Amino acid sequence: MDRTELESQIFEIIAQLYKKDEEELTLETRFAEDLGGASVLMVGLVSEIENELDVMIQLQDAAACETVGDLVDKVEEEME
């Protein structure tokens, strides 16, 4: 999977969980400030990433991501 596909899939998952339009999301979208990043949503996000992308990512690593781009980078690292 290339970077563009990965970004697209993660945007899709985030849009569903956070009830946003995918078009609103960018790599600079911040979880806390822009999405109101509740911890329960982050748990769901990690679970969906694991299910959809078959990648194990630690909740604490995902929670440490400030932006969507940070999360994409983290998932990409785990896929290597």
PDB file as gemmi writes it, atoms N, CA and C in Angstrom:
CRYST1    1.000    1.000    1.000  90.00  90.00  90.00 P 1                      
ATOM      1  N   MET A   1       0.856  -1.182   0.000  1.00  0.00           N  
ATOM      2  CA  MET A   1       0.000   0.000   0.000  1.00  0.00           C  
ATOM      3  C   MET A   1       0.898   1.241   0.000  1.00  0.00           C  
ATOM      4  N   ASP A   2       0.584   2.187  -0.867  1.00  0.00           N  
ATOM      5  CA  ASP A   2       1.402   3.397  -0.896  1.00  0.00           C  
ATOM      6  C   ASP A   2       0.850   4.435   0.081  1.00  0.00           C  
ATOM      7  N   ARG A   3       1.608   5.502   0.256  1.00  0.00           N  
ATOM      8  CA  ARG A   3       1.288   6.533   1.251  1.00  0.00           C  
ATOM      9  C   ARG A   3      -0.087   7.169   0.992  1.00  0.00           C  
ATOM     10  N   THR A   4      -0.402   7.431  -0.260  1.00  0.00           N  
ATOM     11  CA  THR A   4      -1.677   8.066  -0.595  1.00  0.00           C  
ATOM     12  C   THR A   4      -2.854   7.174  -0.216  1.00  0.00           C  
ATOM     13  N   GLU A   5      -2.742   5.885  -0.509  1.00  0.00           N  
ATOM     14  CA  GLU A   5      -3.797   4.930  -0.132  1.00  0.00           C  
ATOM     15  C   GLU A   5      -3.959   4.876   1.378  1.00  0.00           C  
ATOM     16  N   LEU A   6      -2.831   4.845   2.076  1.00  0.00           N  
ATOM     17  CA  LEU A   6      -2.844   4.774   3.537  1.00  0.00           C  
ATOM     18  C   LEU A   6      -3.534   6.011   4.117  1.00  0.00           C  
ATOM     19  N   GLU A   7      -3.153   7.189   3.627  1.00  0.00           N  
ATOM     20  CA  GLU A   7      -3.790   8.426   4.092  1.00  0.00           C  
ATOM     21  C   GLU A   7      -5.291   8.372   3.861  1.00  0.00           C  
ATOM     22  N   SER A   8      -5.691   7.935   2.691  1.00  0.00           N  
ATOM     23  CA  SER A   8      -7.109   7.863   2.336  1.00  0.00           C  
ATOM     24  C   SER A   8      -7.870   6.941   3.289  1.00  0.00           C  
ATOM     25  N   GLN A   9      -7.302   5.791   3.574  1.00  0.00           N  
ATOM     26  CA  GLN A   9      -7.983   4.842   4.463  1.00  0.00           C  
ATOM     27  C   GLN A   9      -8.083   5.384   5.881  1.00  0.00           C  
ATOM     28  N   ILE A  10      -7.019   6.021   6.342  1.00  0.00           N  
ATOM     29  CA  ILE A  10      -7.048   6.579   7.697  1.00  0.00           C  
ATOM     30  C   ILE A  10      -8.033   7.748   7.770  1.00  0.00           C  
ATOM     31  N   PHE A  11      -8.078   8.590   6.741  1.00  0.00           N  
ATOM     32  CA  PHE A  11      -9.069   9.672   6.703  1.00  0.00           C  
ATOM     33  C   PHE A  11     -10.477   9.091   6.792  1.00  0.00           C  
ATOM     34  N   GLU A  12     -10.720   8.023   6.060  1.00  0.00           N  
ATOM     35  CA  GLU A  12     -12.042   7.382   6.048  1.00  0.00           C  
ATOM     36  C   GLU A  12     -12.419   6.887   7.443  1.00  0.00           C  
ATOM     37  N   ILE A  13     -11.477   6.227   8.110  1.00  0.00           N  
ATOM     38  CA  ILE A  13     -11.734   5.698   9.456  1.00  0.00           C  
ATOM     39  C   ILE A  13     -11.998   6.845  10.435  1.00  0.00           C  
ATOM     40  N   ILE A  14     -11.166   7.887  10.372  1.00  0.00           N  
ATOM     41  CA  ILE A  14     -11.332   9.031  11.276  1.00  0.00           C  
ATOM     42  C   ILE A  14     -12.671   9.722  11.016  1.00  0.00           C  
ATOM     43  N   ALA A  15     -13.012   9.914   9.754  1.00  0.00           N  
ATOM     44  CA  ALA A  15     -14.275  10.577   9.409  1.00  0.00           C  
ATOM     45  C   ALA A  15     -15.465   9.818  10.000  1.00  0.00           C  
ATOM     46  N   GLN A  16     -15.440   8.493   9.899  1.00  0.00           N  
ATOM     47  CA  GLN A  16     -16.532   7.684  10.451  1.00  0.00           C  
ATOM     48  C   GLN A  16     -16.616   7.816  11.967  1.00  0.00           C  
ATOM     49  N   LEU A  17     -15.486   7.641  12.636  1.00  0.00           N  
ATOM     50  CA  LEU A  17     -15.496   7.641  14.103  1.00  0.00           C  
ATOM     51  C   LEU A  17     -15.790   9.008  14.699  1.00  0.00           C  
ATOM     52  N   TYR A  18     -15.235  10.044  14.095  1.00  0.00           N  
ATOM     53  CA  TYR A  18     -15.388  11.386  14.643  1.00  0.00           C  
ATOM     54  C   TYR A  18     -16.559  12.150  14.016  1.00  0.00           C  
ATOM     55  N   LYS A  19     -17.298  11.440  13.146  1.00  0.00           N  
ATOM     56  CA  LYS A  19     -18.474  12.017  12.491  1.00  0.00           C  
ATOM     57  C   LYS A  19     -18.149  13.334  11.769  1.00  0.00           C  
ATOM     58  N   LYS A  20     -17.140  13.267  10.913  1.00  0.00           N  
ATOM     59  CA  LYS A  20     -16.701  14.406  10.106  1.00  0.00           C  
ATOM     60  C   LYS A  20     -16.752  14.011   8.637  1.00  0.00           C  
ATOM     61  N   ASP A  21     -16.782  15.002   7.765  1.00  0.00           N  
ATOM     62  CA  ASP A  21     -16.643  14.732   6.337  1.00  0.00           C  
ATOM     63  C   ASP A  21     -15.169  14.542   6.039  1.00  0.00           C  
ATOM     64  N   GLU A  22     -14.861  13.540   5.201  1.00  0.00           N  
ATOM     65  CA  GLU A  22     -13.463  13.307   4.844  1.00  0.00           C  
ATOM     66  C   GLU A  22     -12.820  14.560   4.270  1.00  0.00           C  
ATOM     67  N   GLU A  23     -13.602  15.358   3.541  1.00  0.00           N  
ATOM     68  CA  GLU A  23     -13.075  16.569   2.914  1.00  0.00           C  
ATOM     69  C   GLU A  23     -12.576  17.585   3.938  1.00  0.00           C  
ATOM     70  N   GLU A  24     -13.080  17.484   5.169  1.00  0.00           N  
ATOM     71  CA  GLU A  24     -12.654  18.401   6.232  1.00  0.00           C  
ATOM     72  C   GLU A  24     -11.284  18.033   6.780  1.00  0.00           C  
ATOM     73  N   LEU A  25     -10.853  16.812   6.562  1.00  0.00           N  
ATOM     74  CA  LEU A  25      -9.624  16.309   7.168  1.00  0.00           C  
ATOM     75  C   LEU A  25      -8.402  16.588   6.300  1.00  0.00           C  
ATOM     76  N   THR A  26      -7.323  16.964   6.957  1.00  0.00           N  
ATOM     77  CA  THR A  26      -6.026  17.107   6.296  1.00  0.00           C  
ATOM     78  C   THR A  26      -4.987  16.444   7.191  1.00  0.00           C  
ATOM     79  N   LEU A  27      -3.776  16.360   6.705  1.00  0.00           N  
ATOM     80  CA  LEU A  27      -2.702  15.807   7.526  1.00  0.00           C  
ATOM     81  C   LEU A  27      -2.394  16.723   8.712  1.00  0.00           C  
ATOM     82  N   GLU A  28      -2.797  17.983   8.612  1.00  0.00           N  
ATOM     83  CA  GLU A  28      -2.558  18.939   9.699  1.00  0.00           C  
ATOM     84  C   GLU A  28      -3.703  18.989  10.713  1.00  0.00           C  
ATOM     85  N   THR A  29      -4.784  18.256  10.450  1.00  0.00           N  
ATOM     86  CA  THR A  29      -5.915  18.227  11.387  1.00  0.00           C  
ATOM     87  C   THR A  29      -5.421  17.704  12.731  1.00  0.00           C  
ATOM     88  N   ARG A  30      -5.717  18.466  13.790  1.00  0.00           N  
ATOM     89  CA  ARG A  30      -5.263  18.090  15.137  1.00  0.00           C  
ATOM     90  C   ARG A  30      -6.384  17.358  15.878  1.00  0.00           C  
ATOM     91  N   PHE A  31      -6.005  16.283  16.547  1.00  0.00           N  
ATOM     92  CA  PHE A  31      -7.007  15.478  17.255  1.00  0.00           C  
ATOM     93  C   PHE A  31      -7.689  16.270  18.362  1.00  0.00           C  
ATOM     94  N   ALA A  32      -6.926  16.891  19.230  1.00  0.00           N  
ATOM     95  CA  ALA A  32      -7.520  17.573  20.379  1.00  0.00           C  
ATOM     96  C   ALA A  32      -8.286  18.824  19.962  1.00  0.00           C  
ATOM     97  N   GLU A  33      -7.627  19.711  19.220  1.00  0.00           N  
ATOM     98  CA  GLU A  33      -8.227  21.005  18.905  1.00  0.00           C  
ATOM     99  C   GLU A  33      -9.306  20.921  17.825  1.00  0.00           C  
ATOM    100  N   ASP A  34      -9.063  20.158  16.768  1.00  0.00           N  
ATOM    101  CA  ASP A  34      -9.976  20.144  15.629  1.00  0.00           C  
ATOM    102  C   ASP A  34     -11.052  19.057  15.705  1.00  0.00           C  
ATOM    103  N   LEU A  35     -10.728  17.950  16.342  1.00  0.00           N  
ATOM    104  CA  LEU A  35     -11.666  16.824  16.379  1.00  0.00           C  
ATOM    105  C   LEU A  35     -12.262  16.591  17.761  1.00  0.00           C  
ATOM    106  N   GLY A  36     -11.795  17.330  18.765  1.00  0.00           N  
ATOM    107  CA  GLY A  36     -12.304  17.123  20.122  1.00  0.00           C  
ATOM    108  C   GLY A  36     -11.955  15.736  20.612  1.00  0.00           C  
ATOM    109  N   GLY A  37     -10.700  15.362  20.426  1.00  0.00           N  
ATOM    110  CA  GLY A  37     -10.195  13.999  20.620  1.00  0.00           C  
ATOM    111  C   GLY A  37     -10.456  13.334  21.952  1.00  0.00           C  
ATOM    112  N   ALA A  38     -11.633  12.834  22.143  1.00  0.00           N  
ATOM    113  CA  ALA A  38     -11.949  12.062  23.348  1.00  0.00           C  
ATOM    114  C   ALA A  38     -11.174  10.750  23.333  1.00  0.00           C  
ATOM    115  N   SER A  39     -10.706  10.340  24.493  1.00  0.00           N  
ATOM    116  CA  SER A  39      -9.877   9.131  24.567  1.00  0.00           C  
ATOM    117  C   SER A  39     -10.632   7.883  24.113  1.00  0.00           C  
ATOM    118  N   VAL A  40     -11.935   7.847  24.353  1.00  0.00           N  
ATOM    119  CA  VAL A  40     -12.706   6.680  23.926  1.00  0.00           C  
ATOM    120  C   VAL A  40     -12.718   6.569  22.400  1.00  0.00           C  
ATOM    121  N   LEU A  41     -12.703   7.707  21.718  1.00  0.00           N  
ATOM    122  CA  LEU A  41     -12.649   7.685  20.256  1.00  0.00           C  
ATOM    123  C   LEU A  41     -11.287   7.199  19.774  1.00  0.00           C  
ATOM    124  N   MET A  42     -10.227   7.555  20.485  1.00  0.00           N  
ATOM    125  CA  MET A  42      -8.889   7.105  20.113  1.00  0.00           C  
ATOM    126  C   MET A  42      -8.783   5.582  20.257  1.00  0.00           C  
ATOM    127  N   VAL A  43      -9.401   5.029  21.277  1.00  0.00           N  
ATOM    128  CA  VAL A  43      -9.423   3.569  21.448  1.00  0.00           C  
ATOM    129  C   VAL A  43     -10.101   2.932  20.233  1.00  0.00           C  
ATOM    130  N   GLY A  44     -11.234   3.490  19.832  1.00  0.00           N  
ATOM    131  CA  GLY A  44     -11.942   2.987  18.659  1.00  0.00           C  
ATOM    132  C   GLY A  44     -11.123   3.144  17.394  1.00  0.00           C  
ATOM    133  N   LEU A  45     -10.406   4.251  17.290  1.00  0.00           N  
ATOM    134  CA  LEU A  45      -9.580   4.509  16.113  1.00  0.00           C  
ATOM    135  C   LEU A  45      -8.469   3.474  15.993  1.00  0.00           C  
ATOM    136  N   VAL A  46      -7.790   3.205  17.092  1.00  0.00           N  
ATOM    137  CA  VAL A  46      -6.723   2.196  17.085  1.00  0.00           C  
ATOM    138  C   VAL A  46      -7.291   0.835  16.708  1.00  0.00           C  
ATOM    139  N   SER A  47      -8.431   0.498  17.262  1.00  0.00           N  
ATOM    140  CA  SER A  47      -9.072  -0.778  16.962  1.00  0.00           C  
ATOM    141  C   SER A  47      -9.420  -0.890  15.476  1.00  0.00           C  
ATOM    142  N   GLU A  48      -9.996   0.176  14.916  1.00  0.00           N  
ATOM    143  CA  GLU A  48     -10.360   0.169  13.491  1.00  0.00           C  
ATOM    144  C   GLU A  48      -9.128   0.071  12.593  1.00  0.00           C  
ATOM    145  N   ILE A  49      -8.070   0.777  12.954  1.00  0.00           N  
ATOM    146  CA  ILE A  49      -6.832   0.704  12.170  1.00  0.00           C  
ATOM    147  C   ILE A  49      -6.296  -0.721  12.183  1.00  0.00           C  
ATOM    148  N   GLU A  50      -6.324  -1.341  13.357  1.00  0.00           N  
ATOM    149  CA  GLU A  50      -5.853  -2.727  13.462  1.00  0.00           C  
ATOM    150  C   GLU A  50      -6.710  -3.659  12.609  1.00  0.00           C  
ATOM    151  N   ASN A  51      -8.035  -3.470  12.649  1.00  0.00           N  
ATOM    152  CA  ASN A  51      -8.937  -4.331  11.884  1.00  0.00           C  
ATOM    153  C   ASN A  51      -8.849  -4.093  10.380  1.00  0.00           C  
ATOM    154  N   GLU A  52      -8.873  -2.831   9.981  1.00  0.00           N  
ATOM    155  CA  GLU A  52      -8.923  -2.488   8.562  1.00  0.00           C  
ATOM    156  C   GLU A  52      -7.577  -2.619   7.857  1.00  0.00           C  
ATOM    157  N   LEU A  53      -6.508  -2.263   8.561  1.00  0.00           N  
ATOM    158  CA  LEU A  53      -5.191  -2.212   7.923  1.00  0.00           C  
ATOM    159  C   LEU A  53      -4.262  -3.333   8.368  1.00  0.00           C  
ATOM    160  N   ASP A  54      -4.738  -4.154   9.314  1.00  0.00           N  
ATOM    161  CA  ASP A  54      -3.954  -5.271   9.812  1.00  0.00           C  
ATOM    162  C   ASP A  54      -2.583  -4.813  10.331  1.00  0.00           C  
ATOM    163  N   VAL A  55      -2.621  -3.745  11.129  1.00  0.00           N  
ATOM    164  CA  VAL A  55      -1.413  -3.167  11.710  1.00  0.00           C  
ATOM    165  C   VAL A  55      -1.628  -3.021  13.210  1.00  0.00           C  
ATOM    166  N   MET A  56      -0.682  -3.501  13.980  1.00  0.00           N  
ATOM    167  CA  MET A  56      -0.763  -3.338  15.430  1.00  0.00           C  
ATOM    168  C   MET A  56      -0.109  -2.012  15.802  1.00  0.00           C  
ATOM    169  N   ILE A  57      -0.877  -1.153  16.428  1.00  0.00           N  
ATOM    170  CA  ILE A  57      -0.339   0.123  16.899  1.00  0.00           C  
ATOM    171  C   ILE A  57      -0.740   0.287  18.357  1.00  0.00           C  
ATOM    172  N   GLN A  58       0.194   0.689  19.170  1.00  0.00           N  
ATOM    173  CA  GLN A  58      -0.068   0.844  20.599  1.00  0.00           C  
ATOM    174  C   GLN A  58      -0.947   2.070  20.830  1.00  0.00           C  
ATOM    175  N   LEU A  59      -1.909   1.934  21.728  1.00  0.00           N  
ATOM    176  CA  LEU A  59      -2.801   3.039  22.044  1.00  0.00           C  
ATOM    177  C   LEU A  59      -2.016   4.265  22.498  1.00  0.00           C  
ATOM    178  N   GLN A  60      -1.005   4.057  23.335  1.00  0.00           N  
ATOM    179  CA  GLN A  60      -0.230   5.205  23.828  1.00  0.00           C  
ATOM    180  C   GLN A  60       0.507   5.910  22.699  1.00  0.00           C  
ATOM    181  N   ASP A  61       0.959   5.157  21.688  1.00  0.00           N  
ATOM    182  CA  ASP A  61       1.620   5.770  20.533  1.00  0.00           C  
ATOM    183  C   ASP A  61       0.616   6.590  19.726  1.00  0.00           C  
ATOM    184  N   ALA A  62      -0.566   6.032  19.511  1.00  0.00           N  
ATOM    185  CA  ALA A  62      -1.595   6.740  18.765  1.00  0.00           C  
ATOM    186  C   ALA A  62      -2.046   7.988  19.523  1.00  0.00           C  
ATOM    187  N   ALA A  63      -2.217   7.845  20.825  1.00  0.00           N  
ATOM    188  CA  ALA A  63      -2.665   8.972  21.642  1.00  0.00           C  
ATOM    189  C   ALA A  63      -1.628  10.094  21.673  1.00  0.00           C  
ATOM    190  N   ALA A  64      -0.378   9.760  21.468  1.00  0.00           N  
ATOM    191  CA  ALA A  64       0.686  10.767  21.459  1.00  0.00           C  
ATOM    192  C   ALA A  64       0.719  11.564  20.148  1.00  0.00           C  
ATOM    193  N   CYS A  65      -0.011  11.097  19.147  1.00  0.00           N  
ATOM    194  CA  CYS A  65      -0.042  11.786  17.855  1.00  0.00           C  
ATOM    195  C   CYS A  65      -0.883  13.048  17.985  1.00  0.00           C  
ATOM    196  N   GLU A  66      -0.285  14.169  17.624  1.00  0.00           N  
ATOM    197  CA  GLU A  66      -0.986  15.446  17.708  1.00  0.00           C  
ATOM    198  C   GLU A  66      -1.884  15.678  16.498  1.00  0.00           C  
ATOM    199  N   THR A  67      -1.399  15.242  15.320  1.00  0.00           N  
ATOM    200  CA  THR A  67      -2.139  15.473  14.081  1.00  0.00           C  
ATOM    201  C   THR A  67      -2.435  14.159  13.372  1.00  0.00           C  
ATOM    202  N   VAL A  68      -3.329  14.227  12.399  1.00  0.00           N  
ATOM    203  CA  VAL A  68      -3.634  13.066  11.568  1.00  0.00           C  
ATOM    204  C   VAL A  68      -2.355  12.612  10.844  1.00  0.00           C  
ATOM    205  N   GLY A  69      -1.560  13.565  10.389  1.00  0.00           N  
ATOM    206  CA  GLY A  69      -0.302  13.237   9.718  1.00  0.00           C  
ATOM    207  C   GLY A  69       0.646  12.456  10.611  1.00  0.00           C  
ATOM    208  N   ASP A  70       0.694  12.818  11.901  1.00  0.00           N  
ATOM    209  CA  ASP A  70       1.529  12.074  12.851  1.00  0.00           C  
ATOM    210  C   ASP A  70       1.059  10.627  12.940  1.00  0.00           C  
ATOM    211  N   LEU A  71      -0.250  10.441  12.961  1.00  0.00           N  
ATOM    212  CA  LEU A  71      -0.809   9.087  13.044  1.00  0.00           C  
ATOM    213  C   LEU A  71      -0.490   8.292  11.777  1.00  0.00           C  
ATOM    214  N   VAL A  72      -0.625   8.922  10.627  1.00  0.00           N  
ATOM    215  CA  VAL A  72      -0.296   8.239   9.363  1.00  0.00           C  
ATOM    216  C   VAL A  72       1.167   7.812   9.384  1.00  0.00           C  
ATOM    217  N   ASP A  73       2.050   8.699   9.845  1.00  0.00           N  
ATOM    218  CA  ASP A  73       3.478   8.364   9.945  1.00  0.00           C  
ATOM    219  C   ASP A  73       3.688   7.154  10.844  1.00  0.00           C  
ATOM    220  N   LYS A  74       3.015   7.134  11.984  1.00  0.00           N  
ATOM    221  CA  LYS A  74       3.154   6.037  12.954  1.00  0.00           C  
ATOM    222  C   LYS A  74       2.672   4.721  12.354  1.00  0.00           C  
ATOM    223  N   VAL A  75       1.530   4.745  11.686  1.00  0.00           N  
ATOM    224  CA  VAL A  75       0.999   3.533  11.067  1.00  0.00           C  
ATOM    225  C   VAL A  75       1.941   3.059   9.960  1.00  0.00           C  
ATOM    226  N   GLU A  76       2.447   4.001   9.191  1.00  0.00           N  
ATOM    227  CA  GLU A  76       3.369   3.657   8.109  1.00  0.00           C  
ATOM    228  C   GLU A  76       4.627   2.993   8.669  1.00  0.00           C  
ATOM    229  N   GLU A  77       5.144   3.502   9.797  1.00  0.00           N  
ATOM    230  CA  GLU A  77       6.307   2.886  10.450  1.00  0.00           C  
ATOM    231  C   GLU A  77       6.008   1.442  10.839  1.00  0.00           C  
ATOM    232  N   GLU A  78       4.827   1.226  11.396  1.00  0.00           N  
ATOM    233  CA  GLU A  78       4.460  -0.114  11.860  1.00  0.00           C  
ATOM    234  C   GLU A  78       4.274  -1.090  10.688  1.00  0.00           C  
ATOM    235  N   MET A  79       3.966  -0.581   9.521  1.00  0.00           N  
ATOM    236  CA  MET A  79       3.738  -1.448   8.360  1.00  0.00           C  
ATOM    237  C   MET A  79       5.037  -1.928   7.734  1.00  0.00           C  
ATOM    238  N   GLU A  80       6.136  -1.263   8.061  1.00  0.00           N  
ATOM    239  CA  GLU A  80       7.413  -1.618   7.433  1.00  0.00           C  
ATOM    240  C   GLU A  80       7.997  -2.885   7.995  1.00  0.00           C  
TER     241      GLU A  80                                                      
END                                                                             
